[in-house]
């Protein structure tokens, strides 16, 4: 199962990450997976505020979607 997590960074951009986690995963765990992936990359610091993140489930069969930075 996949989740889309969008994080707000200090440069004002939103960075989207696909997180693979079970259907029953806690949203906080999904958020932290995306946050740590972002934090280890070359991008500006992301907000660690759970409330500023957008977390969406990607329905089965749609996991092939490509995620673009915007």
VEXPA-124663 format. One line per field, with one value per residue (C-alpha): residue number from 1; residue in one letter; x, z negated, y negated. Coordinates in pm, 1 decimal, decimal comma. Each point is the difference from the previous one (the first is absolute). Layout:
residues N
resi <- c(NUM / ...) .
resn <- c(A / ...) .
x <- c(X / ...) .
z <- c(Z / ...) .
y <- c(Y / ...) .
This chain:
residues 70
resi <- c(1 / 2 / 3 / 4 / 5 / 6 / 7 / 8 / 9 / 10 / 11 / 12 / 13 / 14 / 15 / 16 / 17 / 18 / 19 / 20 / 21 / 22 / 23 / 24 / 25 / 26 / 27 / 28 / 29 / 30 / 31 / 32 / 33 / 34 / 35 / 36 / 37 / 38 / 39 / 40 / 41 / 42 / 43 / 44 / 45 / 46 / 47 / 48 / 49 / 50 / 51 / 52 / 53 / 54 / 55 / 56 / 57 / 58 / 59 / 60 / 61 / 62 / 63 / 64 / 65 / 66 / 67 / 68 / 69 / 70) .
resn <- c(X / X / X / X / X / X / X / X / X / X / X / X / X / X / X / X / X / X / X / X / X / X / X / X / X / X / X / X / X / X / X / X / X / X / X / X / X / X / X / X / X / X / X / X / X / X / X / X / X / X / X / X / X / X / X / X / X / X / X / X / X / X / X / X / X / X / X / X / X / X) .
x <- c(0,0 / 125,8 / -51,5 / 76,2 / 149,9 / 53,9 / 232,0 / 41,1 / 365,4 / 172,2 / 35,3 / -381,9 / -26,0 / -184,3 / 183,5 / -197,4 / 111,7 / -146,0 / 12,0 / -67,9 / -174,2 / -279,0 / -361,6 / -9,9 / 311,5 / -20,4 / -3,8 / 273,2 / 228,0 / -75,5 / 79,2 / 331,9 / 107,5 / -45,4 / 158,0 / 314,7 / 26,6 / -16,8 / 238,3 / 265,9 / -23,3 / 144,1 / -316,7 / -57,1 / -125,1 / -363,6 / -243,1 / -30,0 / -356,0 / -237,3 / -285,2 / 168,3 / 45,6 / -249,2 / -34,5 / -208,3 / -51,1 / 72,6 / -272,3 / 102,6 / 76,7 / 105,4 / 342,6 / 166,6 / -69,9 / 304,9 / 43,4 / 122,2 / 144,0 / -211,0) .
z <- c(0,0 / 79,6 / -155,6 / 141,2 / -252,5 / 86,9 / -224,5 / -14,1 / 6,3 / -107,3 / 364,7 / 22,8 / 227,7 / -70,2 / 50,8 / 62,6 / -100,5 / 55,3 / -312,8 / 9,8 / -318,7 / -98,7 / 7,8 / -379,7 / -34,6 / -236,4 / 190,1 / -231,0 / 109,4 / 366,1 / -59,3 / -173,6 / 277,8 / 257,2 / -228,3 / -56,1 / 372,6 / 70,2 / -282,4 / 142,8 / 345,6 / 145,6 / -41,9 / -243,6 / -345,7 / -13,5 / -273,1 / -260,8 / -74,5 / 61,1 / 44,1 / 301,7 / 186,4 / 244,8 / -21,0 / 252,3 / 70,2 / 358,9 / 99,9 / 108,3 / 368,6 / 11,2 / -162,8 / 337,2 / -17,2 / 33,4 / -270,3 / 108,8 / -206,1 / 19,7) .
y <- c(0,0 / -347,5 / -340,7 / -345,1 / -238,9 / -365,8 / -201,2 / -377,5 / -110,1 / -321,1 / -109,3 / -19,9 / 302,6 / 320,4 / 327,7 / 318,7 / 347,7 / 342,5 / 213,0 / 373,3 / 109,7 / 238,4 / -111,5 / -9,6 / -213,9 / -293,7 / -330,1 / -128,0 / 284,5 / -71,6 / -370,2 / 71,5 / 237,5 / -277,6 / -260,8 / 207,0 / 74,3 / -374,8 / -84,7 / 234,7 / -158,7 / -320,7 / -208,3 / -290,1 / 92,5 / 116,4 / -90,8 / 272,8 / -108,9 / 289,0 / -249,1 / -163,3 / 328,5 / 143,9 / 377,8 / 190,3 / 366,3 / 105,9 / 248,1 / 351,0 / 16,5 / -367,0 / 49,2 / -49,6 / -372,7 / -218,8 / -260,3 / -340,8 / -280,1 / -316,3) .
